[in-house]
Protein backbone atom coordinates (compact mmCIF):
# COMPACT_ATOMS: atom_id res chain seq x y z
CA UNK A 1 0.00 0.00 0.00
CA UNK A 2 1.29 3.47 -0.89
CA UNK A 3 1.02 6.11 1.82
CA UNK A 4 2.67 9.34 2.84
CA UNK A 5 5.48 9.62 5.32
CA UNK A 6 5.25 12.23 8.07
CA UNK A 7 7.41 14.55 5.91
CA UNK A 8 5.02 14.10 2.96
CA UNK A 9 7.17 11.66 0.94
CA UNK A 10 5.37 8.75 -0.77
CA UNK A 11 6.45 5.37 0.61
CA UNK A 12 5.33 1.75 0.32
CA UNK A 13 3.88 0.45 3.58
CA UNK A 14 3.47 -3.23 4.47
CA UNK A 15 -0.09 -4.56 4.65
CA UNK A 16 -1.41 -6.45 7.65
CA UNK A 17 -3.44 -9.62 6.98
CA UNK A 18 -6.91 -8.70 5.81
CA UNK A 19 -10.10 -9.25 7.83
CA UNK A 20 -10.99 -12.61 6.30
CA UNK A 21 -8.12 -14.46 8.02
CA UNK A 22 -9.51 -13.74 11.49
CA UNK A 23 -12.15 -15.64 13.40
CA UNK A 24 -15.20 -13.59 14.30
CA UNK A 25 -15.19 -13.12 18.06
CA UNK A 26 -18.30 -11.46 19.42
CA UNK A 27 -16.45 -8.21 20.16
CA UNK A 28 -15.51 -7.88 16.47
CA UNK A 29 -19.06 -8.63 15.31
CA UNK A 30 -20.61 -6.09 17.71
CA UNK A 31 -18.02 -3.50 16.72
CA UNK A 32 -18.74 -3.68 12.99
CA UNK A 33 -22.45 -4.09 13.78
CA UNK A 34 -22.34 -0.77 15.63
CA UNK A 35 -21.00 0.92 12.49
CA UNK A 36 -23.40 -0.79 10.11
CA UNK A 37 -26.44 0.02 12.26
CA UNK A 38 -25.17 3.60 12.60
CA UNK A 39 -25.06 4.00 8.82
CA UNK A 40 -28.46 2.28 8.58
CA UNK A 41 -29.96 4.67 11.11
CA UNK A 42 -28.53 7.53 9.05
CA UNK A 43 -30.54 6.27 6.08
CA UNK A 44 -33.49 5.88 8.47
CA UNK A 45 -33.43 9.63 9.17
CA UNK A 46 -34.76 10.06 5.62
CA UNK A 47 -37.87 8.18 6.75
CA UNK A 48 -38.17 10.39 9.86
CA UNK A 49 -37.79 13.53 7.75
CA UNK A 50 -40.39 12.34 5.23
CA UNK A 51 -42.83 11.56 8.07
CA UNK A 52 -42.37 14.96 9.76
CA UNK A 53 -42.45 17.00 6.53
CA UNK A 54 -45.57 15.16 5.34
CA UNK A 55 -47.30 15.79 8.68
CA UNK A 56 -46.46 19.49 8.27
CA UNK A 57 -47.63 19.72 4.66
CA UNK A 58 -51.05 18.12 4.08
CA UNK A 59 -53.49 15.36 5.05
CA UNK A 60 -52.86 13.64 1.74
CA UNK A 61 -49.05 13.69 2.03
CA UNK A 62 -49.31 12.27 5.56
CA UNK A 63 -51.77 9.57 4.48
CA UNK A 64 -49.27 8.53 1.78
CA UNK A 65 -46.47 8.06 4.37
CA UNK A 66 -48.75 6.13 6.71
CA UNK A 67 -49.88 3.95 3.80
CA UNK A 68 -46.27 3.31 2.71
CA UNK A 69 -45.17 2.36 6.24
CA UNK A 70 -47.94 -0.28 6.36
CA UNK A 71 -46.85 -1.93 3.08
CA UNK A 72 -44.53 -5.00 3.33
CA UNK A 73 -41.53 -2.86 2.27
CA UNK A 74 -42.47 -0.17 4.77
CA UNK A 75 -42.83 -2.73 7.56
CA UNK A 76 -39.47 -4.26 6.64
CA UNK A 77 -37.84 -0.80 6.79
CA UNK A 78 -39.53 -0.09 10.14
CA UNK A 79 -38.37 -3.44 11.48
CA UNK A 80 -34.81 -2.79 10.32
CA UNK A 81 -34.97 0.69 11.83
CA UNK A 82 -36.17 -0.51 15.26
CA UNK A 83 -33.70 -3.42 15.38
CA UNK A 84 -30.84 -1.11 14.32
CA UNK A 85 -31.90 1.52 16.85
CA UNK A 86 -31.92 -0.99 19.71
CA UNK A 87 -28.59 -2.50 18.65
CA UNK A 88 -26.93 0.91 18.32
CA UNK A 89 -28.56 1.98 21.60
CA UNK A 90 -27.22 -0.97 23.62
CA UNK A 91 -23.82 -1.11 21.88
CA UNK A 92 -23.58 2.66 22.38
CA UNK A 93 -24.22 2.32 26.12
CA UNK A 94 -21.46 -0.34 26.13
CA UNK A 95 -19.16 2.22 24.53
CA UNK A 96 -20.10 4.86 27.12
CA UNK A 97 -19.32 2.38 29.91
CA UNK A 98 -15.92 1.74 28.30
CA UNK A 99 -15.36 5.50 28.06
CA UNK A 100 -15.99 5.69 31.80
CA UNK A 101 -13.17 3.15 32.20
CA UNK A 102 -15.04 -0.07 32.98
CA UNK A 103 -15.44 -3.45 31.33
CA UNK A 104 -12.19 -3.78 29.38
CA UNK A 105 -11.07 -7.27 30.43
CA UNK A 106 -11.79 -10.11 28.02
CA UNK A 107 -14.44 -12.10 29.95
CA UNK A 108 -16.22 -8.81 30.61
CA UNK A 109 -16.36 -7.55 27.01
CA UNK A 110 -17.26 -10.99 25.69
CA UNK A 111 -20.21 -11.05 28.08
CA UNK A 112 -21.26 -7.46 27.33
CA UNK A 113 -21.04 -8.19 23.59
CA UNK A 114 -23.49 -11.08 23.90
CA UNK A 115 -25.63 -8.96 26.24
CA UNK A 116 -25.95 -6.35 23.46
CA UNK A 117 -27.17 -9.02 21.03
CA UNK A 118 -29.61 -10.52 23.55
CA UNK A 119 -30.97 -7.13 24.64
CA UNK A 120 -31.48 -6.13 20.99
CA UNK A 121 -33.50 -9.28 20.26
CA UNK A 122 -35.63 -8.96 23.42
CA UNK A 123 -36.25 -5.21 23.05
CA UNK A 124 -37.14 -5.53 19.34
CA UNK A 125 -39.57 -8.38 19.99
CA UNK A 126 -41.18 -6.58 22.94
CA UNK A 127 -41.50 -3.32 20.99
CA UNK A 128 -43.15 -5.07 18.04
CA UNK A 129 -45.44 -7.08 20.30
CA UNK A 130 -46.65 -3.84 21.91
CA UNK A 131 -46.73 -2.07 18.54
CA UNK A 132 -48.76 -4.74 16.76
CA UNK A 133 -51.14 -4.97 19.73
CA UNK A 134 -51.99 -1.26 19.65
CA UNK A 135 -51.76 -0.72 15.85
CA UNK B 1 19.23 0.79 23.68
CA UNK B 2 18.07 -2.30 25.53
CA UNK B 3 19.78 -1.34 28.79
CA UNK B 4 17.68 1.85 29.08
CA UNK B 5 14.39 1.81 30.89
CA UNK B 6 11.40 2.39 28.57
CA UNK B 7 10.06 5.91 28.63
CA UNK B 8 7.80 8.18 26.60
CA UNK B 9 9.09 11.50 25.35
CA UNK B 10 6.56 14.25 25.94
CA UNK B 11 6.33 16.14 22.66
CA UNK B 12 3.51 18.42 23.82
CA UNK B 13 3.71 21.43 26.04
CA UNK B 14 1.93 21.12 29.37
CA UNK B 15 -0.38 23.98 28.33
CA UNK B 16 -1.35 22.25 25.05
CA UNK B 17 -1.95 19.07 27.01
CA UNK B 18 -4.12 20.89 29.51
CA UNK B 19 -6.23 22.37 26.75
CA UNK B 20 -6.73 18.94 25.21
CA UNK B 21 -5.19 19.97 21.91
CA UNK B 22 -3.37 17.21 20.05
CA UNK B 23 -1.38 17.19 16.83
CA UNK B 24 -4.61 17.75 14.85
CA UNK B 25 -5.15 20.98 16.86
CA UNK B 26 -8.77 20.11 17.40
CA UNK B 27 -8.07 17.83 20.33
CA UNK B 28 -10.87 15.76 21.70
CA UNK B 29 -13.73 18.07 20.63
CA UNK B 30 -15.08 15.63 18.04
CA UNK B 31 -14.85 12.71 20.45
CA UNK B 32 -16.57 14.68 23.22
CA UNK B 33 -19.37 15.92 20.96
CA UNK B 34 -20.02 12.34 19.85
CA UNK B 35 -20.28 11.17 23.48
CA UNK B 36 -22.41 14.06 24.66
CA UNK B 37 -24.91 13.68 21.81
CA UNK B 38 -24.93 9.92 22.50
CA UNK B 39 -25.73 10.57 26.14
CA UNK B 40 -28.54 12.96 25.18
CA UNK B 41 -29.91 10.41 22.71
CA UNK B 42 -30.29 7.70 25.37
CA UNK B 43 -33.41 9.22 27.00
CA UNK B 44 -34.54 11.04 23.82
CA UNK B 45 -34.66 7.92 21.65
CA UNK B 46 -36.48 5.96 24.37
CA UNK B 47 -39.05 8.77 24.55
CA UNK B 48 -39.31 8.87 20.75
CA UNK B 49 -39.91 5.10 20.51
CA UNK B 50 -42.77 5.46 23.02
CA UNK B 51 -44.18 8.31 20.91
CA UNK B 52 -43.92 6.23 17.72
CA UNK B 53 -45.80 3.35 19.34
CA UNK B 54 -48.49 5.79 20.54
CA UNK B 55 -48.83 7.31 17.07
CA UNK B 56 -48.98 4.03 15.09
CA UNK B 57 -51.62 4.38 12.39
CA UNK B 58 -52.45 7.88 13.65
CA UNK B 59 -54.20 10.42 11.45
CA UNK B 60 -52.51 13.74 10.73
CA UNK B 61 -54.90 15.39 13.20
CA UNK B 62 -53.69 13.01 15.95
CA UNK B 63 -50.08 13.96 15.22
CA UNK B 64 -50.91 17.68 15.19
CA UNK B 65 -52.70 17.59 18.53
CA UNK B 66 -49.92 15.45 20.05
CA UNK B 67 -47.18 17.81 18.82
CA UNK B 68 -49.05 20.89 20.10
CA UNK B 69 -48.07 20.02 23.67
CA UNK B 70 -45.01 21.83 25.07
CA UNK B 71 -43.11 18.66 25.89
CA UNK B 72 -43.30 16.87 22.49
CA UNK B 73 -42.32 19.99 20.52
CA UNK B 74 -39.26 20.67 22.70
CA UNK B 75 -38.16 17.04 22.88
CA UNK B 76 -38.68 16.51 19.13
CA UNK B 77 -36.42 19.46 18.29
CA UNK B 78 -33.84 18.26 20.83
CA UNK B 79 -34.02 14.78 19.30
CA UNK B 80 -33.57 16.13 15.76
CA UNK B 81 -30.56 18.28 16.71
CA UNK B 82 -28.85 15.51 18.72
CA UNK B 83 -29.60 12.89 16.06
CA UNK B 84 -28.27 14.79 13.06
CA UNK B 85 -25.25 16.13 14.94
CA UNK B 86 -24.38 12.62 16.17
CA UNK B 87 -25.04 11.17 12.69
CA UNK B 88 -22.77 13.67 10.99
CA UNK B 89 -19.98 13.07 13.54
CA UNK B 90 -20.26 9.29 13.22
CA UNK B 91 -20.51 9.10 9.43
CA UNK B 92 -17.46 11.35 9.19
CA UNK B 93 -15.41 8.78 11.13
CA UNK B 94 -16.71 5.95 8.93
CA UNK B 95 -15.88 7.85 5.72
CA UNK B 96 -12.43 8.85 6.98
CA UNK B 97 -11.69 5.23 7.88
CA UNK B 98 -12.61 3.63 4.56
CA UNK B 99 -12.26 6.23 1.80
CA UNK B 100 -8.60 6.62 0.80
CA UNK B 101 -8.89 9.09 -2.08
CA UNK B 102 -8.57 12.67 -0.80
CA UNK B 103 -11.20 14.09 -3.17
CA UNK B 104 -13.80 11.40 -2.41
CA UNK B 105 -13.14 11.60 1.33
CA UNK B 106 -13.43 15.37 1.61
CA UNK B 107 -16.38 15.40 -0.80
CA UNK B 108 -18.11 12.63 1.15
CA UNK B 109 -17.65 14.34 4.51
CA UNK B 110 -18.93 17.66 3.10
CA UNK B 111 -21.91 15.93 1.48
CA UNK B 112 -22.80 14.20 4.75
CA UNK B 113 -22.50 17.47 6.69
CA UNK B 114 -24.55 19.41 4.14
CA UNK B 115 -27.30 16.78 3.95
CA UNK B 116 -27.43 16.47 7.75
CA UNK B 117 -27.89 20.22 8.17
CA UNK B 118 -30.56 20.41 5.45
CA UNK B 119 -32.50 17.39 6.78
CA UNK B 120 -32.27 18.73 10.34
CA UNK B 121 -33.65 22.12 9.23
CA UNK B 122 -36.44 20.41 7.28
CA UNK B 123 -37.35 18.40 10.42
CA UNK B 124 -37.25 21.41 12.76
CA UNK B 125 -39.32 23.61 10.42
CA UNK B 126 -41.85 20.76 10.10
CA UNK B 127 -42.04 20.25 13.87
CA UNK B 128 -42.65 23.98 14.37
CA UNK B 129 -45.29 24.05 11.62
CA UNK B 130 -47.07 21.05 13.11
CA UNK B 131 -46.84 22.35 16.66
CA UNK B 132 -47.95 25.95 16.12
Boltz contact constraints between the chains, C-beta under 6 A:
constraints:
  - contact:
      token1: [A, 35]
      token2: [B, 94]
      max_distance: 6.0
  - contact:
      token1: [A, 38]
      token2: [B, 90]
      max_distance: 6.0
  - contact:
      token1: [A, 42]
      token2: [B, 87]
      max_distance: 6.0
  - contact:
      token1: [A, 42]
      token2: [B, 91]
      max_distance: 6.0
  - contact:
      token1: [A, 49]
      token2: [B, 119]
      max_distance: 6.0
  - contact:
      token1: [A, 49]
      token2: [B, 122]
      max_distance: 6.0
  - contact:
      token1: [A, 49]
      token2: [B, 123]
      max_distance: 6.0
  - contact:
      token1: [A, 52]
      token2: [B, 123]
      max_distance: 6.0
  - contact:
      token1: [A, 52]
      token2: [B, 126]
      max_distance: 6.0
  - contact:
      token1: [A, 53]
      token2: [B, 122]
      max_distance: 6.0
  - contact:
      token1: [A, 53]
      token2: [B, 126]
      max_distance: 6.0
  - contact:
      token1: [A, 55]
      token2: [B, 60]
      max_distance: 6.0
  - contact:
      token1: [A, 55]
      token2: [B, 63]
      max_distance: 6.0
  - contact:
      token1: [A, 55]
      token2: [B, 130]
      max_distance: 6.0
  - contact:
      token1: [A, 56]
      token2: [B, 126]
      max_distance: 6.0
  - contact:
      token1: [A, 56]
      token2: [B, 129]
      max_distance: 6.0
  - contact:
      token1: [A, 56]
      token2: [B, 130]
      max_distance: 6.0
  - contact:
      token1: [A, 59]
      token2: [B, 60]
      max_distance: 6.0
  - contact:
      token1: [A, 62]
      token2: [B, 60]
      max_distance: 6.0
  - contact:
      token1: [A, 92]
      token2: [B, 38]
      max_distance: 6.0
  - contact:
      token1: [A, 130]
      token2: [B, 53]
      max_distance: 6.0
  - contact:
      token1: [A, 131]
      token2: [B, 53]
      max_distance: 6.0
  - contact:
      token1: [A, 131]
      token2: [B, 56]
      max_distance: 6.0
  - contact:
      token1: [A, 135]
      token2: [B, 56]
      max_distance: 6.0
  - contact:
      token1: [A, 135]
      token2: [B, 57]
      max_distance: 6.0
